Amino acid sequence: GDGKGKSTAAFGMALRAWARGWSVGVYQFVKSPAWRTGEREAFAALDELHRTAGRGGPVAWHVLGAGRTALRATRDVDQAALARAGWDAVRADLAAATHRLLVLDEFAHVLAHGWVDPAEVLDALAGRPGEQHVVITGRRCPPSILDAADLVTDMTKLKHPFDAGARGLAGLEW
């Protein structure tokens, strides 16, 4: 949906998975690796805690985009190629059963733009080995993906400070 909180909800699921000792893979499509986000730093600390103290599970965090597609600075970037390369990495990790939980953040955006074929995604998801859970966030997810999903949530914004022209706040928005 168009509401806020899609990624936040997915990261909440990832926190619960981490606490159960699951391997977590986060793949952020569209978002820029230059963006310093609280969730990325928090999961890096959790991965370090896993490696040094054996708590929780391992976390792999991949930032696969160049930033918002509507920004002038990203107009010359081949977002489709970045998305495709990111999907290739996800598909390989699915086939290898690298993670028990995969969060494909903003992947619905990738699918809606036609950068990756939803039929190919459905085939990869249907053929994944083991017990892997996949969370897809973003706006305008194709109906075929929604139909195949076990759980679909629609985030509807009722009110947000953005409506009054407020900028996002570090710690709340990222």
Phi, psi and omega in degrees: 000180181271357181284168178273152173113001181295308179294320180301317178296318179296321180290331173297318175297319180296324177297316179296319178296315178303315182297335178272001178087010180286149169282131183241130174242123178249129181236105181265107177276152177073313184297149185272141175294343179284341180285127179266108184247147180298320182294322179295317178295320180296316180289331174296319178294321178293321177296318177298319178298321177296314183291325185266329185238358179073014180273147176061203181241171178288151179231129173245126184242122181238124176255118196243011185237192180237001182116178183306135185290341182272354182280142179302322183295340182253004183295330181270001180271137177278083182299325180297318179294319177297317180296318181296316178297320177297316178298321178300320178294317178298313181301319178295318179292325175297311182298325180273357183053045183295322184232151175275331175233129175240127175253116178258086187284128182066019180289331176299325177299316179299314181294317181297328178278354180078016181286333174226139183284122179303326179297322178295321179295315179300319178298315180295320180292318181294329184263005184291137181278163174069200180249091180244132177255137183235127177247128178245128176247167175126176182265154171058048177294135180301142181304326181297325178288316179299319180297325182279342185288150174278329183222129177229130177238136177252117179270120180244121179281128173263323180198142179209145178303334176303327182300331180262009177091005180289145176276160176296149181251130174301136183096334177249318183263332180209000000 
